[in-house]
Amino acid sequence: MDDRIETVGESAPAPTVSIDALADALRAHGYIADRSLATTAFLALALGRPLLLEGEAGVGKTELARTLASVLGAELIRLQCYEGLDVNSAVYEWNYPRQMLEIRLLEARGEIARATAHDIFGPEFLLRRPLLRALESRDGNAPVLLIDEVDRADEEFEAYLLEILSDFAVTVPEIGTIAAEVPPRVVVTSNRTREVHDALKRRCLYHWIDYPSAEREREIVLARVPDVPDRLASAIVAFVGGLRQADLTKVPGVAETLDWAAALLALGARELAPGLVDDTIGVLLKYEEDVRAVRGATAAAILARTTADA
């Protein structure tokens, strides 16, 4: 892992020499990526391009960014998007209480008449939000900037974000342009509650993360909840796979599979039974109508079918 690849552009090199090396490094940190995802992530690091991940909630988009930060030994800086997100929350705002205190100190020293805007609008008065923090990293190891659920932000903010990702720079009118010495490695996620603009997609390398195959999900369970018996892990994955074929408001993602495995382990379960499934179904399903539709006969039928298939 000490060997390094050369990257295109100004981004810092990634500590992987091949796609397989990156996949192995992710696996060592508990993230089981298929070949296609590992390839896209490798190219994003090698080319210094943002990585746009789309997929249903709970399939591992955010977790990939966290794991990449661990693999690279880099700081993870997360911007959680939401409706109404603006520059003040995402990039910077002024520390008004500190500015008022500085004004009072200038008055007390009799220097207020000679004061200029630069005396209270300097870098020391900035409150740095995630985007600016990512650009100002100075330790030589580019951080991983996670822009999570960009589809929840307004389209106006998405357009502003596109400018930042194009130049990796922010202009603060009172100070000037702040440009990244080493551009961050950027991971953008979307649950596709709305379409992300084509201009942002063109700026990024794109990958859709789907629900994993049963074999890979079982591997994920054993990697993330290692104390779960193999037989129980197989039964968990099979039952969740059966749920994903049902007509539900929200089918469980990989995150829910892991939560359920941990819950069953905490209960000392060694195998699945209808009563145990009914008692713990709220770990998997998050809507009351889904719980009511599955609990009882439907859960027992799915369990019987998946057990027979296994």
C-alpha positions as CSV (number, residue, x, y, z in Angstrom):
1,M,0.0,0.0,0.0
2,D,3.0,2.3,0.0
3,D,3.2,2.5,-3.8
4,R,1.4,5.3,-5.4
5,I,-0.2,6.1,-8.7
6,E,0.3,9.4,-10.5
7,T,-2.9,11.4,-10.9
8,V,-4.0,13.7,-13.7
9,G,-4.3,17.3,-12.7
10,E,-3.5,18.7,-9.2
11,S,-5.2,16.2,-7.0
12,A,-3.1,14.3,-4.5
13,P,-2.2,10.7,-5.6
14,A,-4.3,7.8,-4.3
15,P,-2.6,5.1,-2.3
16,T,-3.5,2.4,-4.7
17,V,-1.7,0.9,-7.7
18,S,-4.6,-0.8,-9.3
19,I,-8.4,-1.4,-9.2
20,D,-7.8,-4.6,-7.4
21,A,-5.6,-2.9,-4.8
22,L,-8.4,-0.3,-4.1
23,A,-11.0,-3.0,-3.8
24,D,-8.8,-5.0,-1.4
25,A,-8.2,-1.8,0.6
26,L,-11.9,-1.1,0.8
27,R,-12.6,-4.7,1.8
28,A,-10.0,-4.5,4.6
29,H,-12.0,-1.6,6.0
30,G,-15.2,-3.5,5.8
31,Y,-16.6,-2.2,2.5
32,I,-17.3,-4.9,-0.1
33,A,-17.3,-3.2,-3.5
34,D,-18.0,-5.0,-6.8
35,R,-15.6,-4.6,-9.7
36,S,-17.6,-1.9,-11.5
37,L,-17.8,0.3,-8.4
38,A,-14.1,-0.2,-7.6
39,T,-13.2,0.7,-11.1
40,T,-15.2,4.0,-11.0
41,A,-13.8,4.9,-7.6
42,F,-10.3,4.2,-8.8
43,L,-10.7,6.4,-11.9
44,A,-12.2,9.2,-9.8
45,L,-9.1,9.2,-7.6
46,A,-6.7,8.8,-10.5
47,L,-8.3,11.6,-12.7
48,G,-9.1,13.9,-9.8
49,R,-12.7,14.0,-10.7
50,P,-15.8,14.1,-8.4
51,L,-17.6,10.8,-8.0
52,L,-21.4,11.0,-8.3
53,L,-23.1,8.0,-6.6
54,E,-26.9,7.4,-7.1
55,G,-29.0,4.7,-5.7
56,E,-31.7,3.8,-3.2
57,A,-31.2,4.9,0.4
58,G,-29.1,2.5,2.4
59,V,-27.1,0.8,-0.4
60,G,-23.7,2.2,0.7
61,K,-23.2,5.5,-1.0
62,T,-22.3,7.5,2.1
63,E,-20.4,4.6,3.5
64,L,-18.2,4.5,0.5
65,A,-17.0,8.0,1.1
66,R,-16.3,7.3,4.7
67,T,-14.4,4.2,3.8
68,L,-12.4,6.0,1.1
69,A,-11.3,8.6,3.7
70,S,-10.1,5.8,6.0
71,V,-8.3,4.0,3.1
72,L,-6.6,7.3,2.1
73,G,-5.8,8.4,5.7
74,A,-7.7,11.6,4.9
75,E,-10.1,13.8,6.8
76,L,-13.7,13.3,5.9
77,I,-15.6,16.6,5.5
78,R,-19.4,16.1,5.1
79,L,-21.9,18.5,3.8
80,Q,-25.5,17.2,4.4
81,C,-27.8,18.8,1.8
82,Y,-31.4,19.8,2.5
83,E,-34.0,22.1,1.1
84,G,-33.1,25.8,1.6
85,L,-29.3,25.1,2.0
86,D,-27.5,28.3,1.2
87,V,-23.9,29.7,1.1
88,N,-24.0,30.7,4.7
89,S,-24.5,27.1,5.8
90,A,-22.4,25.4,3.1
91,V,-19.4,27.7,2.5
92,Y,-18.9,30.5,5.1
93,E,-20.5,33.2,7.1
94,W,-19.2,36.0,9.2
95,N,-18.7,35.6,13.0
96,Y,-20.8,38.6,13.9
97,P,-20.4,38.4,17.7
98,R,-16.6,38.4,17.3
99,Q,-16.8,41.3,14.9
100,M,-18.9,43.3,17.3
101,L,-16.4,42.5,20.1
102,E,-13.6,43.8,17.8
103,I,-15.5,47.0,17.1
104,R,-15.9,47.6,20.9
105,L,-12.2,46.9,21.4
106,L,-11.3,49.4,18.7
107,E,-13.6,52.0,20.4
108,A,-12.0,51.3,23.8
109,R,-8.5,51.9,22.3
110,G,-9.7,55.0,20.5
111,E,-8.9,53.5,17.1
112,I,-12.4,53.3,15.7
113,A,-11.9,56.5,13.6
114,R,-9.0,55.0,11.8
115,A,-10.5,51.5,11.4
116,T,-11.3,50.1,7.9
117,A,-13.5,47.2,6.7
118,H,-10.4,45.0,6.7
119,D,-10.2,45.3,10.5
120,I,-13.4,43.3,11.0
121,F,-13.7,41.5,7.6
122,G,-10.5,39.4,7.7
123,P,-10.0,35.6,7.5
124,E,-9.9,35.4,11.3
125,F,-13.6,36.4,11.4
126,L,-14.8,33.8,9.0
127,L,-16.8,30.8,10.2
128,R,-15.7,28.1,7.8
129,R,-18.4,25.7,6.7
130,P,-17.8,22.3,5.0
131,L,-17.0,23.5,1.4
132,L,-14.6,26.2,2.5
133,R,-12.9,23.9,5.0
134,A,-12.4,21.3,2.2
135,L,-10.7,24.0,0.0
136,E,-8.5,25.3,2.8
137,S,-6.9,22.0,3.8
138,R,-3.2,22.6,4.2
139,D,-1.8,19.3,5.5
140,G,-0.8,18.1,2.1
141,N,-3.3,15.2,2.1
142,A,-6.5,16.2,0.3
143,P,-9.6,15.6,2.4
144,V,-12.6,13.6,1.2
145,L,-15.4,16.0,0.7
146,L,-18.8,14.2,1.0
147,I,-21.7,16.2,-0.5
148,D,-24.5,14.0,0.8
149,E,-28.0,13.8,-0.8
150,V,-27.5,16.6,-3.2
151,D,-30.9,15.9,-4.7
152,R,-32.4,17.4,-1.5
153,A,-30.9,20.8,-2.1
154,D,-32.4,23.5,-4.3
155,E,-31.4,23.7,-8.0
156,E,-29.9,27.1,-7.3
157,F,-27.5,25.7,-4.8
158,E,-26.7,22.9,-7.2
159,A,-25.7,25.5,-9.8
160,Y,-23.5,27.2,-7.2
161,L,-21.9,23.9,-6.3
162,L,-21.1,23.3,-9.9
163,E,-19.0,26.4,-10.0
164,I,-17.0,25.3,-6.9
165,L,-16.4,21.9,-8.4
166,S,-15.2,23.4,-11.6
167,D,-12.5,25.7,-10.1
168,F,-12.2,24.4,-6.5
169,A,-12.2,28.0,-5.4
170,V,-14.5,30.4,-3.5
171,T,-14.7,34.1,-3.8
172,V,-15.3,36.0,-0.6
173,P,-16.0,39.7,-1.7
174,E,-14.3,41.2,1.4
175,I,-11.2,39.0,1.1
176,G,-10.8,37.7,-2.4
177,T,-10.6,34.3,-4.0
178,I,-9.7,31.3,-1.8
179,A,-8.4,28.5,-4.0
180,A,-7.5,24.9,-2.9
181,E,-3.8,24.2,-2.8
182,V,-4.7,20.5,-3.1
183,P,-8.3,19.9,-4.4
184,P,-10.4,17.6,-2.2
185,R,-11.5,14.2,-3.4
186,V,-15.2,14.7,-3.9
187,V,-18.0,12.2,-3.5
188,V,-21.5,13.4,-4.3
189,T,-24.5,11.2,-3.4
190,S,-28.1,11.3,-4.5
191,N,-31.2,9.2,-3.6
192,R,-32.8,10.5,-6.8
193,T,-35.7,12.1,-5.2
194,R,-35.3,14.5,-8.2
195,E,-33.0,14.5,-11.2
196,V,-29.6,16.0,-10.7
197,H,-28.8,18.5,-13.4
198,D,-26.9,17.3,-16.4
199,A,-24.2,19.9,-16.0
200,L,-23.3,18.4,-12.6
201,K,-23.4,14.9,-13.9
202,R,-21.0,15.8,-16.7
203,R,-18.5,17.2,-14.2
204,C,-18.5,13.9,-12.3
205,L,-17.8,10.3,-12.9
206,Y,-21.1,8.5,-12.4
207,H,-22.1,5.2,-10.8
208,W,-25.4,3.7,-9.8
209,I,-25.2,1.5,-6.7
210,D,-27.9,-1.2,-6.8
211,Y,-28.9,-3.6,-4.2
212,P,-26.1,-6.3,-4.0
213,S,-26.5,-9.9,-5.0
214,A,-27.3,-12.3,-2.2
215,E,-23.7,-13.6,-2.2
216,R,-22.2,-10.2,-1.9
217,E,-24.7,-9.0,0.7
218,R,-23.9,-12.1,2.8
219,E,-20.2,-11.2,2.5
220,I,-21.1,-7.7,3.6
221,V,-23.0,-8.9,6.7
222,L,-20.1,-11.2,7.7
223,A,-17.6,-8.4,7.2
224,R,-19.6,-5.8,9.2
225,V,-21.2,-8.0,11.8
226,P,-18.5,-10.7,12.1
227,D,-20.0,-12.5,15.1
228,V,-23.1,-13.5,13.2
229,P,-23.2,-17.3,12.4
230,D,-22.8,-18.1,8.8
231,R,-26.2,-19.9,8.7
232,L,-28.0,-17.0,10.2
233,A,-26.3,-14.6,7.9
234,S,-27.5,-16.6,4.9
235,A,-31.0,-16.7,6.3
236,I,-31.0,-12.9,6.9
237,V,-29.9,-12.1,3.4
238,A,-32.4,-14.5,1.9
239,F,-35.3,-13.0,3.9
240,V,-34.4,-9.4,3.1
241,G,-34.1,-10.4,-0.6
242,G,-37.7,-11.7,-0.3
243,L,-38.8,-8.5,1.2
244,R,-37.3,-6.5,-1.7
245,Q,-39.6,-8.4,-4.0
246,A,-42.7,-7.3,-2.1
247,D,-44.9,-4.3,-2.8
248,L,-43.7,-2.0,0.0
249,T,-43.4,1.7,0.5
250,K,-39.7,1.4,1.2
251,V,-37.9,-1.9,0.9
252,P,-34.9,-2.4,3.3
253,G,-31.4,-1.4,2.1
254,V,-28.1,-2.9,3.1
255,A,-28.0,-0.6,6.1
256,E,-31.2,-2.2,7.4
257,T,-29.8,-5.7,6.7
258,L,-26.8,-4.9,8.9
259,D,-29.0,-3.4,11.6
260,W,-31.1,-6.5,11.6
261,A,-28.1,-8.8,11.8
262,A,-26.8,-6.8,14.8
263,A,-30.2,-6.9,16.5
264,L,-30.6,-10.6,16.0
265,L,-27.1,-11.1,17.3
266,A,-27.9,-9.0,20.4
267,L,-30.9,-11.3,21.0
268,G,-28.7,-14.4,20.8
269,A,-30.6,-15.7,17.8
270,R,-29.1,-18.7,15.9
271,E,-31.7,-19.0,13.3
272,L,-34.9,-17.2,12.0
273,A,-38.3,-18.1,13.2
274,P,-41.7,-16.5,12.4
275,G,-42.1,-15.1,15.9
276,L,-38.6,-13.6,16.0
277,V,-39.1,-12.0,12.6
278,D,-42.4,-10.4,13.7
279,D,-40.8,-9.1,16.9
280,T,-37.9,-7.5,15.1
281,I,-39.5,-6.5,11.7
282,G,-39.4,-2.8,12.8
283,V,-35.6,-2.9,12.4
284,L,-36.1,-3.7,8.7
285,L,-39.2,-1.7,7.8
286,K,-39.7,2.0,8.6
287,Y,-43.3,2.6,7.6
288,E,-46.3,1.5,9.6
289,E,-48.2,0.3,6.6
290,D,-45.3,-1.9,5.5
291,V,-45.0,-3.4,9.0
292,R,-48.7,-4.2,9.1
293,A,-48.6,-5.7,5.6
294,V,-45.6,-8.0,6.3
295,R,-46.0,-9.0,10.0
296,G,-47.7,-12.4,10.5
297,A,-48.7,-14.5,7.5
298,T,-46.7,-12.6,4.9
299,A,-43.5,-12.7,6.9
300,A,-44.0,-16.4,7.6
301,A,-44.6,-17.1,3.9
302,I,-41.5,-15.2,2.8
303,L,-39.4,-17.0,5.5
304,A,-40.7,-20.4,4.4
305,R,-40.0,-19.7,0.8
306,T,-36.6,-18.3,1.3
307,T,-35.6,-21.1,3.7
308,A,-36.8,-23.7,1.2
309,D,-34.8,-22.0,-1.6
310,A,-31.7,-21.9,0.6
